[in-house]
Amino acid sequence: MEKSEVARLQSYLRKTFGSQSLEVRPQPKKKDMAEVFVADEFIATLYREEEEGEVSYQFQMAILDMDLEGA
């Protein structure tokens, strides 16, 4: 993903989740993927998809049962 695209996604996700510590980091080995971190903790992957000229992004976050303990 281009730097400007990553910056736009980061801005959108920070606003959506209300967290200025959220950071989108491009995956250097894959041009269509980035990783999402909150306070330096990995939380999700972000994929860029393009089909018939339309661009969309897929945010994938796994929540483990053990992460829910004490919540």
N, C-alpha and C positions, 0 to 999 in steps of 0.2 A: 504494500500500500504506500502511496505517496505521503510525504510528511504533512502536506496540507489536509489530506483526507483523514489521517490519524488525528490531527489537531481538531478537526470538525467533529469527529466521533467522540473524542475525549470531552470536548465542550458539551456536547449533547448528553453524554452519559453522566457527567458531573451535575448538570442541571436536573436531569431526570431522577437521579438517585440522591441528590442533595449532599454530595460528598466532594469536597475540593481535594481530598487525598487520593481520589480515583485517578489512575494513570493508564493510558493505552500505549502499549509498546509494540511496535511492529516486530514481526517474527522475521529475522534476517534470511532464513533459509526458505521461507514461503512468502511469495508476493501477495497472496490473497488472504493472509492470516495475521492477526495481532493477538496479543495477550492483554488481559485486563487485570490490574492490581489495585488493591485498596490498602493504603499504608504499607506498601511493599509486600503484601500477601497476595499471591496469585488467587484469583477468584473465577476467571472465565476465559473462554476463547471467543474471538470475534472473527467471523469469516465474511469475506466480500464475495458476492455472487453476482454474475452478470449473465442475463439471459434475454435474448432478443433486444439488446440495447438498453435494457432496464437494469439498474444497479440496486441491489439490496444488501443488507447486512444481517447476519445471523449471530445472535449472542447466545452462547451455550455455557450454562453454569450447572455444575453437578453439586448437589448438596448431599453429603454423606449422613447417614443416620447418627453416627457418633458426633457430628458437628451440632446436632440438635440437642444434645444432652446439656441440661442447664439453661436452655433457652426458654 
